[in-house]
Amino acid sequence: MIKFKACIIGSYPKSLALGKTISRYRSGKISQDKLENAILKEEEKFFNIVKDVNPECTTDGLFRWDDIVDLTFSYINGQEKGELMRFFDNNFYYRKAVIKSKLTPKDEYKNILEVDREMMKKLGLKTGLSAVILGPLTYVELSQDEYYHNVEELLFTYSSVVNEVIKGIESKVDMIEIHEPSLFSKGIKKEILDKLSSAYESMLKGIRKTTLVISYFEVLNKRLPYLFSLPVENYGVDIIENKKKLANIYKYFKDKNVFLGVLNTRNTKMERISTIRRMIEKAKEKGAKEIMIGNASLMDFIPEKIAKKKLMLLKKVIQ
């Protein structure tokens, strides 16, 4: 059997109970301590599922944040929350980050990761912990710049600030998981795409922890060279969403460490174990050096019970 690892990326769906608790907190009906207790309870439930699945690495489920952009408010100062926007072509919305002043690092995320690590230790969880970071291109694309007024300056400023953030958190985690879905968005100027690899060099300068860049949703074939030239150790592709483009994607696998998004997190249909194993074999056949598998993208798009079933499917694949 071909060797591979499993990894749970991004967010896990919030339960209805937690959703109600967050709503009550925002309307001033409960204290922050009560909200924190509810989040920790949800996180413990998630980590127990992770313990059962036993992947190589996992996030903390991202229960504290509404969306992937909201996460940046825990590690960056200088921005405010703006209007609700549709998240790519999903029935899911994110709140735009509005940049009002100079971006600087913030310690909140580091403190949260320390809490995560303590809980994992208490539960006897051997799985590694991943820190989720929003990629520089996606940050630029999903934010509203009212301070820098220059896309390139914002791209490199964010990357430089995030470098400081990662240096502050890397001792708490086992992997840095960078989400870059905008890499395959239409309409991004070539001059910005051409600068992306340099921005990543700035963001990851001096970082010793394993890095994984995650792209999800449908790829644009002509952008694949940009993904596979980024200075990271592992390259993630949403295999499920790109079944008709796999022949072109596989061309870039030779001698690369790849993450295959094999669990569809945009619908409730369950994948076949035999199909997932075939995808792993194909990636190895095409020259992939090391292979990780997991959920193709954020799990917010599907109900909690379906997300759990899909993770149990992942458990069967790796057994």
C-alpha positions as CSV (number, residue, x, y, z in Angstrom):
1,M,0.0,0.0,0.0
2,I,1.3,3.5,-0.9
3,K,2.3,5.5,2.2
4,F,0.3,8.7,2.8
5,K,-0.8,11.0,5.7
6,A,-4.2,12.5,6.6
7,C,-4.7,16.1,7.6
8,I,-7.9,18.0,8.7
9,I,-7.7,21.5,7.3
10,G,-9.6,24.7,7.9
11,S,-12.9,25.0,9.8
12,Y,-15.4,22.5,11.2
13,P,-19.1,23.4,11.3
14,K,-20.4,25.1,14.4
15,S,-23.2,23.3,16.2
16,L,-26.6,25.0,16.5
17,A,-26.1,25.4,20.2
18,L,-22.8,27.3,19.7
19,G,-24.4,29.4,17.0
20,K,-27.1,30.4,19.5
21,T,-24.6,31.1,22.2
22,I,-22.6,33.4,19.9
23,S,-25.8,35.2,19.0
24,R,-26.7,35.7,22.7
25,Y,-23.2,37.1,23.4
26,R,-23.4,39.6,20.5
27,S,-26.8,40.8,21.7
28,G,-25.3,41.4,25.2
29,K,-27.3,38.6,26.9
30,I,-24.3,36.5,28.2
31,S,-20.7,37.3,29.3
32,Q,-17.5,36.7,27.3
33,D,-16.6,34.0,29.9
34,K,-19.8,32.0,29.1
35,L,-19.0,32.3,25.3
36,E,-15.4,31.1,26.0
37,N,-16.7,28.1,27.9
38,A,-19.1,27.2,25.1
39,I,-16.3,27.5,22.5
40,L,-14.0,25.3,24.6
41,K,-16.8,22.7,25.0
42,E,-17.2,22.6,21.2
43,E,-13.5,22.4,20.6
44,E,-13.2,19.5,23.0
45,K,-15.9,17.7,21.2
46,F,-14.1,18.3,17.9
47,F,-10.7,17.2,19.3
48,N,-12.3,13.9,20.5
49,I,-13.5,13.3,16.9
50,V,-9.9,14.1,15.7
51,K,-8.6,11.6,18.3
52,D,-10.8,8.9,16.8
53,V,-9.7,9.7,13.2
54,N,-6.0,10.0,14.2
55,P,-4.7,12.2,11.3
56,E,-1.2,13.5,11.1
57,C,-2.4,17.1,11.8
58,T,-5.5,19.2,12.4
59,T,-6.6,22.7,13.0
60,D,-8.6,23.6,16.1
61,G,-11.8,23.8,14.0
62,L,-11.8,27.6,13.9
63,F,-14.9,27.9,16.2
64,R,-13.9,31.3,17.4
65,W,-14.3,33.0,14.0
66,D,-17.1,33.5,11.6
67,D,-15.0,33.0,8.5
68,I,-11.4,32.8,7.2
69,V,-11.1,36.6,6.9
70,D,-12.4,37.0,10.5
71,L,-9.5,34.9,11.6
72,T,-7.1,37.7,10.6
73,F,-8.5,39.9,13.3
74,S,-6.9,37.7,15.9
75,Y,-3.4,38.2,14.5
76,I,-3.4,41.7,12.8
77,N,-4.1,45.2,14.1
78,G,-5.1,48.1,11.8
79,Q,-8.3,46.8,10.4
80,E,-12.1,47.1,11.1
81,K,-14.9,44.8,10.1
82,G,-16.8,45.9,7.0
83,E,-19.8,44.7,5.0
84,L,-20.9,41.1,4.4
85,M,-19.7,39.7,1.1
86,R,-20.4,36.4,-0.7
87,F,-17.5,34.0,-0.3
88,F,-16.6,33.0,-3.8
89,D,-19.6,31.2,-5.4
90,N,-21.0,29.7,-2.2
91,N,-24.1,30.4,-0.1
92,F,-21.7,31.5,2.6
93,Y,-20.7,35.0,3.5
94,Y,-17.7,36.7,5.1
95,R,-17.2,40.1,6.5
96,K,-14.7,42.2,4.6
97,A,-11.6,43.5,6.4
98,V,-11.3,47.3,6.0
99,I,-7.7,48.5,6.4
100,K,-7.8,51.8,8.3
101,S,-4.2,52.1,9.6
102,K,-0.8,50.6,9.5
103,L,-1.0,46.8,9.8
104,T,0.9,45.4,12.9
105,P,1.1,42.0,14.6
106,K,-1.4,41.0,17.3
107,D,-0.9,38.3,20.0
108,E,-4.4,37.0,20.4
109,Y,-4.0,34.1,18.0
110,K,-0.8,33.0,19.8
111,N,-2.7,32.8,23.1
112,I,-5.5,30.8,21.5
113,L,-3.1,28.3,20.1
114,E,-1.6,27.9,23.6
115,V,-5.1,27.0,24.9
116,D,-5.5,24.6,21.9
117,R,-2.2,22.9,22.7
118,E,-3.1,22.5,26.4
119,M,-6.5,20.9,25.6
120,M,-4.9,18.5,23.1
121,K,-2.4,17.5,25.8
122,K,-5.2,17.0,28.3
123,L,-7.1,14.8,25.9
124,G,-4.0,12.7,25.1
125,L,-4.2,13.8,21.4
126,K,-1.0,12.8,19.5
127,T,-2.1,14.6,16.3
128,G,-0.1,17.7,15.3
129,L,-1.7,21.2,15.5
130,S,-1.8,23.4,12.4
131,A,-2.0,27.2,12.6
132,V,-4.3,28.7,9.8
133,I,-3.1,31.8,8.1
134,L,-4.9,33.7,5.3
135,G,-2.7,33.9,2.2
136,P,-1.4,37.3,1.1
137,L,-3.2,37.3,-2.2
138,T,-6.5,36.3,-0.7
139,Y,-6.1,38.9,2.0
140,V,-5.6,41.6,-0.6
141,E,-8.6,40.3,-2.7
142,L,-11.0,40.0,0.2
143,S,-10.2,43.2,2.1
144,Q,-10.9,46.9,1.4
145,D,-7.7,49.0,1.5
146,E,-8.3,52.5,2.9
147,Y,-4.7,53.1,4.1
148,Y,-2.1,51.9,1.7
149,H,-3.9,52.5,-1.6
150,N,-1.4,50.3,-3.4
151,V,-2.0,46.6,-4.0
152,E,1.7,45.7,-4.2
153,E,2.5,47.6,-1.0
154,L,-0.4,45.9,0.8
155,L,0.6,42.5,-0.5
156,F,4.2,42.9,0.9
157,T,3.2,44.7,4.1
158,Y,0.8,41.9,5.0
159,S,3.4,39.3,4.2
160,S,6.0,41.0,6.3
161,V,3.6,41.4,9.3
162,V,2.5,37.8,9.0
163,N,6.2,36.7,9.1
164,E,6.4,38.3,12.6
165,V,3.1,36.6,13.5
166,I,4.3,33.2,12.4
167,K,7.6,33.6,14.3
168,G,5.6,34.3,17.4
169,I,3.4,31.2,17.0
170,E,5.6,28.6,15.4
171,S,6.8,27.1,18.7
172,K,3.1,26.4,19.5
173,V,2.2,24.4,16.4
174,D,3.5,21.7,14.1
175,M,2.5,23.2,10.7
176,I,1.6,26.5,9.1
177,E,-1.5,26.1,6.9
178,I,-1.8,29.0,4.4
179,H,-5.2,29.3,2.7
180,E,-5.0,30.9,-0.8
181,P,-8.3,30.3,-2.6
182,S,-8.0,33.6,-4.5
183,L,-5.0,32.2,-6.5
184,F,-7.6,30.8,-9.0
185,S,-10.0,33.8,-9.0
186,K,-10.6,35.4,-12.4
187,G,-9.5,39.0,-13.0
188,I,-6.3,39.1,-10.9
189,K,-3.7,41.1,-12.6
190,K,-0.6,39.3,-13.9
191,E,1.8,41.8,-12.3
192,I,0.4,40.8,-8.8
193,L,0.6,37.1,-9.6
194,D,4.2,37.6,-10.7
195,K,5.0,39.1,-7.3
196,L,3.3,36.4,-5.2
197,S,6.3,34.1,-4.9
198,S,8.4,37.0,-3.6
199,A,5.6,37.9,-1.1
200,Y,5.7,34.3,0.2
201,E,9.5,34.5,0.5
202,S,9.0,37.5,2.7
203,M,6.2,35.9,4.7
204,L,8.1,32.7,5.3
205,K,11.7,34.0,5.7
206,G,13.4,32.3,8.7
207,I,10.4,30.0,9.3
208,R,11.4,26.5,10.3
209,K,8.0,24.8,10.6
210,T,6.4,22.7,7.8
211,T,4.3,24.9,5.5
212,L,1.3,23.9,3.5
213,V,-0.5,26.2,0.9
214,I,-4.1,25.3,0.4
215,S,-6.0,26.2,-2.8
216,Y,-9.6,25.1,-3.1
217,F,-12.5,25.2,-5.6
218,E,-11.9,25.1,-9.3
219,V,-8.4,25.8,-10.6
220,L,-7.5,27.8,-13.7
221,N,-5.0,25.7,-15.7
222,K,-2.8,28.7,-16.6
223,R,-2.4,29.6,-12.9
224,L,-1.1,26.2,-11.8
225,P,2.6,27.3,-12.3
226,Y,2.0,30.1,-9.8
227,L,0.8,27.6,-7.2
228,F,3.6,25.1,-7.7
229,S,6.3,27.7,-7.7
230,L,5.5,29.1,-4.2
231,P,8.3,28.6,-1.7
232,V,6.4,26.1,0.6
233,E,6.9,22.5,1.4
234,N,3.4,21.1,0.6
235,Y,1.0,22.1,-2.2
236,G,-2.8,21.6,-1.7
237,V,-5.3,21.1,-4.5
238,D,-9.1,20.5,-4.3
239,I,-9.1,17.2,-6.3
240,I,-12.9,16.7,-5.9
241,E,-13.7,20.0,-7.5
242,N,-11.3,19.5,-10.4
243,K,-11.9,15.9,-11.6
244,K,-12.0,17.0,-15.2
245,K,-8.7,18.9,-14.9
246,L,-6.7,16.2,-13.1
247,A,-4.6,15.3,-16.1
248,N,-3.2,18.9,-16.2
249,I,-2.8,19.2,-12.4
250,Y,-0.9,15.9,-12.2
251,K,1.8,17.3,-14.5
252,Y,3.0,19.4,-11.5
253,F,3.2,16.6,-9.0
254,K,6.6,15.3,-9.9
255,D,9.0,15.5,-6.9
256,K,6.5,17.6,-5.0
257,N,4.8,17.0,-1.6
258,V,1.1,17.3,-2.3
259,F,-2.1,17.6,-0.3
260,L,-5.1,16.1,-2.0
261,G,-8.5,17.5,-1.1
262,V,-10.4,14.3,-1.4
263,L,-13.5,15.0,0.8
264,N,-16.0,17.2,-0.8
265,T,-17.0,19.9,1.7
266,R,-19.6,21.6,-0.6
267,N,-22.2,18.9,-0.7
268,T,-23.5,16.0,1.4
269,K,-22.7,13.2,-1.0
270,M,-20.3,10.6,0.6
271,E,-17.1,9.7,-1.3
272,R,-16.1,6.1,-2.1
273,I,-13.1,4.8,-0.2
274,S,-12.0,3.0,-3.4
275,T,-12.1,6.3,-5.4
276,I,-10.0,8.1,-2.8
277,R,-7.4,5.3,-2.8
278,R,-7.2,5.5,-6.6
279,M,-6.5,9.2,-6.4
280,I,-3.7,8.5,-4.0
281,E,-2.2,5.9,-6.3
282,K,-2.5,8.2,-9.3
283,A,-0.7,11.0,-7.4
284,K,2.1,8.6,-6.6
285,E,2.2,7.3,-10.1
286,K,2.6,10.9,-11.4
287,G,5.7,11.3,-9.2
288,A,4.4,12.9,-6.0
289,K,7.1,12.6,-3.3
290,E,4.9,12.7,-0.2
291,I,1.1,12.7,-0.1
292,M,-1.4,14.1,2.4
293,I,-5.2,13.7,2.0
294,G,-8.1,15.5,3.8
295,N,-11.1,17.7,3.4
296,A,-11.0,19.7,0.2
297,S,-11.8,23.1,1.8
298,L,-13.5,24.7,4.8
299,M,-16.3,22.6,6.2
300,D,-18.7,25.5,7.0
301,F,-20.7,24.7,3.8
302,I,-22.0,21.4,5.1
303,P,-24.0,20.3,8.2
304,E,-22.1,19.2,11.3
305,K,-23.3,15.6,11.2
306,I,-22.2,15.3,7.5
307,A,-18.8,16.8,8.3
308,K,-18.4,14.1,11.1
309,K,-19.4,11.3,8.7
310,K,-16.8,12.5,6.2
311,L,-14.1,12.5,8.8
312,M,-15.1,9.0,9.8
313,L,-14.7,8.1,6.1
314,L,-11.2,9.6,6.3
315,K,-10.5,7.3,9.3
316,K,-11.4,4.3,7.2
317,V,-9.1,5.3,4.3
318,I,-6.1,5.6,6.6
319,Q,-6.7,2.4,8.6
